[in-house]
Amino acid sequence: MVNKFSMWSAVVIVAVGIPHAQAAGDLARKCTGLPDLVLGTDEAGYKVSQSVYEIETGTCYKLEIKSSGRKEYALRGGDLFRNIWIRKLEAGGLEIKATHLYELEFEDEAEAELFFTPIRPGSFKLTAEGLEAKGTVVTFNVK
């Protein structure tokens, strides 16, 4: 009897001591708009309009990504894409619902809207393949 009591006491003590995530309502509705991310804001086509985003887990966000068309941008965000829930991606008149993204490629001037909710805290990068050293890097700091 002592072993069962001790085990349940430990479970209750541990469960009470763990902070729980609290959210009220639908986490995918009423997305907060982030400042647009424009790729290629300089003449060379490497700079981005926003290099850092400060966001929080459990909040839905809408990010509009715009390509200037100065370069071909293959945006990769492996760690970012693994740590967000993707509600949808809108591009070219389409609404795409996917569980995961690998890359967003902009070959010409174009726009895409990403609706997402961060699920894990951390600092995650979104980079344009081959252009990282030239400054085409965006950091998402998730609290």
Backbone bond lengths (Angstrom), bond angles and torsions (degrees), N, CA, C in turn:
res aa  C-N    CA-C-N  psi(-1)  N-CA   C-N-CA  omega(-1)  CA-C   N-CA-C  phi
1 M - - - 1.445 - - 1.529 111.46 -
2 V 1.291 118.32 -36.07 1.454 122.20 -178.72 1.520 110.70 -62.99
3 N 1.324 117.80 -39.92 1.461 120.81 -179.26 1.525 111.88 -64.01
4 K 1.346 117.88 -43.75 1.463 120.12 179.29 1.520 110.80 -65.37
5 F 1.318 117.70 -41.40 1.453 121.46 179.34 1.523 110.52 -64.03
6 S 1.302 117.12 -44.41 1.460 121.72 -179.67 1.521 110.94 -63.45
7 M 1.322 116.46 -41.63 1.463 120.07 -179.32 1.526 110.01 -63.59
8 W 1.337 118.22 -48.19 1.459 121.21 -179.40 1.522 111.57 -66.49
9 S 1.303 118.14 -35.14 1.460 121.03 177.36 1.521 110.09 -63.25
10 A 1.315 116.88 -42.09 1.463 121.34 179.29 1.519 110.74 -64.76
11 V 1.324 117.66 -40.85 1.469 121.65 179.18 1.521 109.99 -63.40
12 V 1.324 117.50 -45.23 1.458 121.49 -179.57 1.527 110.03 -64.88
13 I 1.300 118.19 -43.68 1.464 121.54 -179.78 1.524 110.43 -63.32
14 V 1.309 118.07 -44.11 1.461 121.98 179.95 1.523 110.09 -66.37
15 A 1.330 118.00 -44.98 1.462 121.51 -177.95 1.522 111.54 -63.61
16 V 1.322 117.51 -38.30 1.454 121.24 -179.73 1.526 110.56 -70.17
17 G 1.312 117.82 -32.55 1.456 122.04 -176.90 1.516 114.33 -80.66
18 I 1.323 119.38 -9.60 1.463 122.45 -177.45 1.527 109.07 -90.52
19 P 1.344 117.50 126.65 1.461 118.00 175.94 1.525 110.08 -69.30
20 H 1.307 117.21 137.97 1.456 122.26 -177.75 1.528 109.52 -105.29
21 A 1.301 115.59 142.87 1.460 120.39 174.29 1.515 108.10 -69.09
22 Q 1.309 115.59 137.12 1.446 119.24 -179.89 1.519 108.68 -126.19
23 A 1.293 116.20 127.54 1.457 121.43 176.98 1.513 108.32 -143.48
24 A 1.313 115.27 139.09 1.449 120.39 177.55 1.517 108.30 -114.29
25 G 1.303 116.59 126.47 1.454 119.98 176.82 1.512 113.75 94.99
26 D 1.315 114.89 -171.13 1.457 123.79 -176.44 1.528 109.18 -85.93
27 L 1.328 116.76 115.30 1.464 121.38 -177.03 1.520 113.26 -70.41
28 A 1.318 118.65 -12.93 1.462 121.74 -177.02 1.527 112.41 -98.59
29 R 1.286 118.03 -2.38 1.468 121.28 -178.87 1.524 110.38 -100.55
30 K 1.312 114.95 160.85 1.465 121.48 175.94 1.520 111.68 51.69
31 C 1.302 115.86 59.41 1.460 120.86 -179.18 1.527 110.94 -67.89
32 T 1.313 115.45 139.70 1.454 122.88 176.73 1.522 108.85 -81.39
33 G 1.306 116.41 127.56 1.464 120.09 179.10 1.516 111.19 -76.03
34 L 1.314 116.11 131.15 1.460 122.46 174.55 1.525 108.79 -95.10
35 P 1.327 117.84 158.37 1.474 118.69 173.76 1.535 109.33 -57.54
36 D 1.337 115.91 140.46 1.462 120.47 179.72 1.522 111.24 -55.79
37 L 1.313 115.15 145.78 1.458 121.66 173.87 1.526 106.77 -104.41
38 V 1.331 116.08 109.27 1.458 121.18 179.97 1.526 107.85 -105.41
39 L 1.323 115.41 126.26 1.461 122.21 -179.86 1.519 109.64 -94.54
40 G 1.330 116.61 130.53 1.465 120.67 177.67 1.503 113.32 81.04
41 T 1.324 117.37 52.75 1.460 120.94 -177.70 1.529 112.68 -81.95
42 D 1.330 118.50 -13.25 1.464 121.49 177.81 1.532 109.26 -102.31
43 E 1.327 116.86 171.41 1.473 121.22 -178.51 1.526 112.00 -62.22
44 A 1.328 117.24 -34.81 1.471 120.79 -179.42 1.530 111.47 -73.52
45 G 1.339 116.64 -23.10 1.457 120.22 176.73 1.513 115.73 90.23
46 Y 1.336 117.37 18.48 1.473 119.99 -176.68 1.524 114.56 -105.85
47 K 1.300 118.21 -27.71 1.466 120.55 -175.15 1.535 111.28 -75.78
48 V 1.337 113.77 156.86 1.458 121.41 176.99 1.532 108.82 -117.62
49 S 1.308 115.93 153.00 1.464 120.34 -177.01 1.526 112.88 -71.94
50 Q 1.314 116.28 -26.84 1.470 121.69 -177.46 1.518 107.03 -140.87
51 S 1.328 117.22 117.92 1.461 119.01 -176.89 1.531 113.26 -96.05
52 V 1.342 117.21 -16.72 1.465 120.77 -179.59 1.523 109.35 -139.08
53 Y 1.332 114.86 135.29 1.464 122.38 172.95 1.521 107.41 -120.88
54 E 1.330 116.49 132.61 1.461 123.19 175.91 1.522 107.01 -105.33
55 I 1.335 117.32 112.80 1.454 121.27 -176.11 1.527 110.28 -133.70
56 E 1.334 116.69 171.87 1.464 121.79 -177.01 1.518 111.16 -127.55
57 T 1.317 115.60 148.73 1.461 120.31 174.90 1.526 108.69 -63.89
58 G 1.326 115.30 151.28 1.453 120.81 175.07 1.517 115.70 79.01
59 T 1.318 117.97 4.02 1.459 121.76 178.33 1.524 108.25 -115.13
60 C 1.324 116.56 132.90 1.464 120.48 178.29 1.531 109.04 -80.73
61 Y 1.325 116.15 136.06 1.460 122.16 179.88 1.518 110.66 -125.62
62 K 1.334 114.53 151.75 1.462 121.95 173.02 1.525 106.69 -119.40
63 L 1.328 116.09 121.06 1.465 121.59 179.08 1.520 108.50 -118.23
64 E 1.329 115.78 118.85 1.457 120.23 175.39 1.526 107.54 -94.16
65 I 1.328 114.98 122.66 1.458 121.78 -179.32 1.525 107.31 -108.76
66 K 1.331 115.88 125.94 1.460 121.20 -178.05 1.522 109.49 -123.62
67 S 1.305 115.32 130.62 1.457 121.12 176.42 1.517 109.13 -98.60
68 S 1.320 116.04 133.80 1.467 121.05 177.90 1.529 111.19 -75.19
69 G 1.328 116.63 -18.39 1.453 120.59 -177.96 1.519 113.83 84.06
70 R 1.333 117.41 1.99 1.475 120.69 -179.74 1.527 112.17 -71.44
71 K 1.313 116.51 -28.17 1.463 122.83 179.07 1.523 107.79 -137.89
72 E 1.314 115.52 170.03 1.458 120.44 169.18 1.522 105.92 -92.18
73 Y 1.313 116.63 124.14 1.464 122.07 -176.74 1.521 109.68 -113.22
74 A 1.325 115.90 117.75 1.464 121.85 174.35 1.527 106.33 -107.91
75 L 1.323 116.16 92.92 1.465 121.12 -176.23 1.512 111.06 -77.44
76 R 1.314 114.31 124.60 1.465 120.71 176.26 1.511 109.48 -121.75
77 G 1.301 114.95 139.33 1.459 120.36 -179.76 1.506 110.18 -148.92
78 G 1.329 115.68 58.33 1.463 120.70 -175.63 1.516 113.75 -48.42
79 D 1.334 117.11 -53.94 1.465 120.19 -179.55 1.526 111.17 -67.48
80 L 1.310 116.85 -40.14 1.463 119.88 177.84 1.521 110.10 -62.82
81 F 1.317 117.05 -50.82 1.465 120.91 -176.55 1.528 112.39 -64.53
82 R 1.330 117.79 -27.48 1.471 120.77 177.74 1.525 112.82 -78.78
83 N 1.316 116.55 -15.36 1.458 120.15 -175.05 1.520 114.00 -116.16
84 I 1.334 115.79 21.78 1.454 121.47 173.78 1.526 108.91 -131.59
85 W 1.315 115.44 155.51 1.465 121.05 170.28 1.514 105.18 -99.48
86 I 1.320 116.91 125.21 1.453 122.04 -177.60 1.528 108.77 -93.85
87 R 1.307 115.32 118.59 1.473 119.97 176.72 1.524 109.59 -78.22
88 K 1.346 115.38 -49.51 1.463 119.95 177.86 1.519 109.50 -171.05
89 L 1.321 114.75 166.71 1.450 124.04 174.76 1.521 106.16 -130.41
90 E 1.320 116.74 127.36 1.454 120.73 177.76 1.521 108.58 -111.64
91 A 1.335 116.15 127.12 1.465 121.33 179.83 1.515 109.51 -157.68
92 G 1.323 116.25 137.77 1.454 121.03 175.10 1.511 114.66 55.86
93 G 1.325 117.55 36.54 1.457 120.44 179.89 1.519 113.91 79.04
94 L 1.319 117.29 5.14 1.466 121.52 178.90 1.523 110.32 -109.42
95 E 1.317 114.46 149.94 1.465 121.26 171.22 1.519 106.17 -114.11
96 I 1.330 115.60 113.78 1.462 121.16 -174.82 1.525 108.44 -106.65
97 K 1.323 115.39 126.11 1.466 120.59 177.38 1.517 107.24 -113.20
98 A 1.312 115.09 114.45 1.461 121.52 -176.44 1.520 108.81 -137.90
99 T 1.305 116.17 154.93 1.459 119.92 178.76 1.525 111.89 -87.00
100 H 1.313 117.29 -17.23 1.458 119.96 -176.10 1.523 109.96 -154.88
101 L 1.310 116.20 148.34 1.462 122.06 173.11 1.517 108.58 -118.88
102 Y 1.311 116.03 145.88 1.458 121.30 173.88 1.523 109.61 -106.68
103 E 1.334 115.48 -43.83 1.458 119.98 -174.68 1.528 109.46 -157.24
104 L 1.312 115.09 144.80 1.463 121.79 170.65 1.524 105.94 -115.34
105 E 1.318 116.82 117.45 1.460 119.90 -176.59 1.526 110.39 -110.50
106 F 1.320 114.48 127.30 1.455 122.44 176.60 1.522 106.93 -112.92
107 E 1.320 117.40 109.27 1.467 121.10 -179.81 1.518 111.70 -87.12
108 D 1.322 116.74 -29.19 1.459 123.26 -179.77 1.526 108.11 -135.29
109 E 1.331 115.77 -170.40 1.455 120.09 175.02 1.530 108.02 -64.57
110 A 1.325 116.28 125.62 1.469 120.35 -176.35 1.529 109.69 -162.61
111 E 1.332 115.06 171.50 1.459 121.74 178.49 1.517 110.08 -137.07
112 A 1.334 114.93 150.89 1.459 121.83 174.06 1.521 107.69 -146.98
113 E 1.327 116.45 145.23 1.460 121.33 176.58 1.522 108.49 -115.71
114 L 1.315 115.63 126.04 1.460 122.32 179.79 1.520 108.58 -109.72
115 F 1.333 116.29 123.85 1.460 123.02 177.26 1.529 106.75 -108.22
116 F 1.325 117.50 120.12 1.466 120.27 -172.81 1.520 111.97 -151.60
117 T 1.338 114.54 161.21 1.464 122.35 175.56 1.525 108.35 -129.55
118 P 1.337 117.97 119.24 1.468 120.10 176.48 1.530 110.38 -65.01
119 I 1.334 115.85 137.90 1.462 119.34 -179.16 1.526 112.94 -114.90
120 R 1.320 117.91 -12.54 1.467 121.26 178.34 1.522 109.70 -137.09
121 P 1.341 116.75 139.91 1.460 119.17 176.34 1.532 111.06 -75.30
122 G 1.314 115.19 157.32 1.459 121.20 178.25 1.516 110.06 150.69
123 S 1.318 115.50 -176.23 1.459 122.09 177.18 1.523 107.27 -116.05
124 F 1.334 116.48 120.88 1.461 121.55 -173.36 1.525 110.69 -127.23
125 K 1.319 116.08 143.95 1.465 122.46 -177.29 1.530 111.29 -104.24
126 L 1.318 114.46 145.42 1.453 123.67 169.20 1.528 103.90 -121.52
127 T 1.322 116.98 117.95 1.464 120.69 -174.79 1.515 110.99 -126.52
128 A 1.324 114.94 155.26 1.456 120.60 173.06 1.527 106.29 -95.59
129 E 1.314 115.14 119.55 1.466 120.96 -175.37 1.530 111.13 -53.35
130 G 1.341 114.99 125.32 1.453 121.88 178.78 1.519 114.54 83.18
131 L 1.319 117.81 -6.48 1.461 120.66 -177.88 1.530 112.69 -115.86
132 E 1.328 116.80 7.72 1.465 121.00 -176.26 1.530 111.87 -59.62
133 A 1.316 117.55 -45.36 1.464 121.68 -177.13 1.530 111.79 -66.35
134 K 1.312 116.69 -20.98 1.472 120.88 -179.48 1.523 111.94 -92.31
135 G 1.333 117.49 -1.16 1.460 120.70 173.21 1.514 116.80 107.99
136 T 1.319 118.05 7.21 1.470 119.17 179.22 1.523 108.45 -88.78
137 V 1.352 114.23 70.82 1.468 122.92 -177.95 1.520 108.37 -136.91
138 V 1.323 115.90 135.87 1.454 122.40 177.54 1.524 107.60 -126.11
139 T 1.320 117.12 133.54 1.459 121.96 179.56 1.527 109.64 -109.27
140 F 1.334 115.28 132.84 1.464 122.24 175.09 1.523 107.23 -110.30
141 N 1.327 116.32 110.78 1.455 121.19 175.80 1.521 107.45 -94.58
142 V 1.316 115.17 113.69 1.466 121.29 -175.56 1.519 109.03 -106.56
143 K 1.317 115.71 122.43 1.472 121.45 177.86 1.509 109.50 -95.57
